[in-house]
């Protein structure tokens, strides 16, 4: 329905999810946004996607003054998430861990399990 007098909530056929419903259904490999199974590709695509989503939201906020006050928080969340994932990838690539001990002291360690030890 595209009638301007019909409320937006009535435009869609709303129903509760049922057994067997699928969130993502593959239609065409050429046009679908696939959920990748390879962890290396996933760790590449996740932060890139978060950054791209932040960029798109900022573009929207720049174009539409009405949306700006709300959209900025979603954009900041996307950027923060992208930064966290980029830093996480960098941390994994360096193999440097900080060991924090029960007495409050800390030390630089190259042992990946050192941070789990408590004195």
N, C-alpha and C positions, 0 to 999 in steps of 0.2 A: 504494500500500500504506500502510495506517495501522496495521499491527500494531506494538505496542510492543516486541516482541522483535526486529524487523528493524532492523539498523543503518541510520542515516540515509543512508550512502553507497550503499546498495542500493535506496533508495526511488526514485531517479531513473534513467532510462535514460541512462547516460553513453556518449558516443561522441565521437570526434574530429570537428572541423568538416570539412565537405565543400565542394567547389566548388559555388557557387550558393546556399549558405546565406546568409541575411540576418540581421543583428543585430537590426534593427528592422523590423517588418512592420506596415504601417498596417491597422488593423482597422475603426475607426470614427472619423471626424474629431471627433465629439462627445466621445469619451472618451479618445482617445490623447494622449500627451504628444509633440507634434510637435517635430522638429528643424528650427528655422527657418532659412531661407536668407538673410533680410535681415540684413546686418551690424548695423544700428542696433538691431533687435529682439534680436539675439543678444547684443550688448554690454549690453543692459538685463537680459535674462533670466539670463545667466551669473552675475553677482555676486548677484542676488536669489536664485537657486537655491542657490548656495553658502551664503548666509546662512541660508536656510530649512533646508537640510540640517543646518547646525550647530545651529540651534534644536531640530530634531527629535532630534538625537543627545543634546543636553543634557537634553531632556525624558526621554529613555530612561535616561540616566545617573541622573537624579534619582529615577526610579521603581525602578530595579533596581540594588541595591548590587553584585551579582556582576559586571554589565557595566561598572560605573563605571570601573574601572581601565584598561580597554581602549578604551572608547568615547570617553573624554575626548580622546585623541590624534587621533582622526578628526574630532571636533568642532572642535578647535583648528586642524587643517589646513583645514577648510572655512571657518572664520572668517578665517584668514590669507589664503586665496585670495580671499575676498570683498573684504577690505580692499585687497588688491593690485589687483583689477580696478576697484574704486571709485576708487582713487587714479590708476590708469592713465586712466580716463575723465576724471577731473578734469584731469589733466595735458594730455590731448589737447584739452580745452575751453579751456584757458588759452593755449595756443600759446607757452608760455615754456619755453625749454630752457637747460640749463647747458652751456656749452662747456668741456670739460676738455682742456687742452693738454699736449703732451709733457713740458714742464718742470715739471708739477705744478700750475701755476696754473689758475684757473678764472674764468669770467666769465659773467654773465647775458646771454643772447642771445634775440632774438625770431626768429632764423633757425632753422628746424627742422633744417637740415643742419649747424648749427654744431658740434654735439657730435661729428660725424664727422671734423672737421678735427684734424690733429695738427701742432704747431709743429715 
